[in-house]
Amino acid sequence: MTDEARGEVEIRRFAPADEEGVIDVILPIQRDEFGIAITVGDQPDLRSIADFYQSGTGDFWVATVGDRVVGTLGLKDIGGSQAAIRKMFVASDFRGHSHGVAARLLESLLAHAEHRKIAALFLGTTNKFLAAHRFYEKNGFAEIGKDDLPAGFPVMSVDTKFYVRRLAPAA
């Protein structure tokens, strides 16, 4: 095991200095692991994370080990106390229960959503991300049809499967 793999995983808000690290996690997973022909140019949000995600009730988190970004998760405010989960990616060598990166990223997002009184979280994914489907379902997300998405939901061209998680209203 490398020193980096033994390092402590930290979950924190995205900072502008994380931009290249975020891209270095996301693009190889999209292109190499899943064969999706997509570029940074096809995803303008990757070059404007603070403006795109960190506004309204949205935010963006990174999982880091030392200086390396090993996971990402974005939350886009889509209005009406609703938000869209985007860009949930974990580097292959930090996946799985033993690392807990995806679970910890989602935990941060859910705490934020509760604090910001978000009523529903929506997400879109591709049929190819089978492990992601299991993860979302295990974490309380229910599959819905594309027609059940709110009008403000930003559908990506690769999205073919959609989920919602309704959150308990704040007391």
N, C-alpha and C positions, 0 to 999 in steps of 0.2 A: 504494500500500500504506500502511495506517495505521501509526502508530508502534507501536500495540499488536500488530499483525500481525508487525512486525519484531522484537518483543521475544523474549527468551529464554524457552523453555518449561522450567519446573521441575516435576519429579515429586517429590511428598512425601506423607507420611502426612496423612490428614485431621485437622484440628483443629476444635473446635466452632465457631470463627468462620467456617468454610467452609460451614456448613449452607445458608444462602440461596443462595450461589453454586452449590452442588451442585444444588439444586432448580431454579435458573435455567437450568442446562444440560439437565437430564433432562426436565422437563415439556414444553418446547417441541418437543423431538425426538419424544417419545411422542405428543403431541397434534397438533401442526401438521404434522410431516413424515410421520407414519405413521397419523394419524387414529384413534389409540387413545383412547377416551373414558375417561381415567383422571385422578385428582386426587391431590394430596399425601395427602389423607385415605385414599385407597385403598392407599397405600404407607407404612404407619406406620414402616417402617425409615428413611425419609428424615428423620424428626424424632428419631430415636434411633440415629444411625449408630455412635457410640462403643459403646453398649451392645449393639447388634445385631451389628455386624461386628468390632469391635476387642476380641474376647474369645476365649479358647481359642487356636487357631492362626489365627484370622481377622484381617483388617485391612481398611483402606479407604484408597485413594490418590486424590489429586487432581493434575491437571496444571494449572498456573497460568501465566499471563503477567501479570506485575505483580500487581495485586490481583484479577484476573479468573480464576475457575475456568473452564477450557476443556475439561476431561476428568475422568471419574470411573471408578473401578473398585473393586468390593467383593469381599471373600473371606469367606464365611461358613463357620465350622467346623461340620461336620455329623457329627462323630464318626468313629471307626474309621480315623483317618489319612486322612480324606477331607474335601473342602471344595467349596463351591459358589461359582462365579463369578457375581456379580450386578452390575447397574448399570454396565455398561461403555458409556459414552456419551462422544462427542467432539463439541463444537460444530462446526457445518458449516464455518465458516471456518478450522478447524484440522485438518480431515481430510486424509488422503492421505499418500503416502510422503514428500513434501517436508517435512512437519511432523514425522512420526513419532510423534505423540502416542499413538495406540493401541498401537503396538509398544513404546514406552517404558513405558507403563503395564503392559502384559503382562509385559515384562521385569522390572519391579519385583516384580510378583506372583510370577513363577516363581522369582526369587531368594529371596523370602520363603518360598515353599512348600518349596524345597530345604532352606533353613535350618531350617524347622520340621518337616522329615521327613514332609511330606504325600505320600501315595502316589498319590492320584488326584484330579483336578479335574473337576467336573461343571458343566454349565451348560444353561440352558434359554433359548430365544429364540422369537421369532415368525417365521412364514414370510415376513413382510414385510421383515425385515432382511437382504436378500440380500447386501449388502456385508459384513455381519457374518459370514454363513456362510462366504464366501470367506476372510475374515481368519482365522477359527478353523481352518478346514481347512488353510490355508497354514501355520499355527502348530502343527500336530501334533494337532489335535483330530479325533476320529472320531465320526461320527453314530451314535447309539444310539437304541433305542426307549424310550418312556416306561417300559415294564415293566422295563427294565434299570437304572433309576435306583436308588440306595440308598434305603432306607426313610426316612432323615433328610433327603432332598433337598426343599427348599422350592419346590414347583411353584407358579408364578404362573398366574393364570387365562388370561393371554395366551400362555403358553408352549405351542408346538406342535411344536417341533423341539429335540432334545436332543443334547448332545455330551459326550464324556469325553476326557481326556488323562491317560494313566497316566504317572507319573513314576518314574524309576529309583530303586530303593531306595538309601538312603545306605549307603556302604561301611563 
